[in-house]
Amino acid sequence: MTDVADLAGMPESALAAAQAQAQAKEQEGYLLTLDIPSYLPVMTYCDNQALREEMYRAYSTRASDQGPNAGKWDNSPVMAEILALRHELAQLLGFDSYAYKSLATKMAKDPQQVLDFLTDLAKRARPQGEKELAQLRAFAKAEFGVDELQPWDIAYYSEKQKQHLYSISDEQLRPYFPENKAVSGLFEVVKRIYGITAKERTDVDVWHPEVRFFELYDEHNELRGSFYLDLYAREHKRGGRGWTTASARCVNWMVPCRSRSPT
């Protein structure tokens, strides 16, 4: 996008990030993607409803046979293959289904217990959710004349409502939580609760300059585990946590996040 007016309402940090992404691609203006650090600021702050709708539809139908890019990057065949292979693996290991295999190392005893828990949770949460949605609709109607909230309006007017009620936004809080302060605070909480101390090492090979490596020590200064901390979103980065190696005494993790990089 080349006209900043189309991005009215967006915080400066999000605009700077979009501009940096465009420059990285040797393009003019602002580059928006479906990565969460780019997508969420648009849905939360952008005054341009048409753009919010376009982003919402593209995000909600990504890698599928639906939406504006239907079939272009459709992962349906891959998902079907994964499900089939998971079932085959479960059968080979003596489980009725992959769900049973997955739960073998978890607290729930069987898939039905999981479904019962989720059903009960939804039943308990729905009345409050419906109440809050009704309040949001009333707010959008009274303050902005919106007769019907669309899915791409929810985050936007929720932010407006929060500012109206509490005079605060997440963007105002960002300067108080720089990376080092937030990470150090998290480690202090872990130390107080579990007696585990995190120590950073800078002599370990990493796959990107932003990645940091930490070792975890118990109260007797015995190594209990280690992990790579990869906080910021970037192109082609895989999301979700994962194992690296494990043994009976020491566990290694990768902790990839998709936060917006500071600009």
ABEGO torsion letter per residue (X at the ends): XABAAAABGBBAAAAAAAAAAAAAAGBBEBBBBABAAAAAAAAAABABAAAAAAAAAAAAABGBABEAABGAABAAAAAAAAAAAAAAAAAAAGBABAAAAAAAABABABAAAAAAAAAAAAAAAAAAAAAAAAAAAAAAAAAAGBABBBAAAAAAAAAAAAAAAAGBBAAAAAAABBAAAAAAAAAAAAAAAAGBBBBBBAABBBABAABBBBBBBBAAGBBAEBBBBBABBBBGBBBEBBBABBBAABBBBBBBBABBBBX
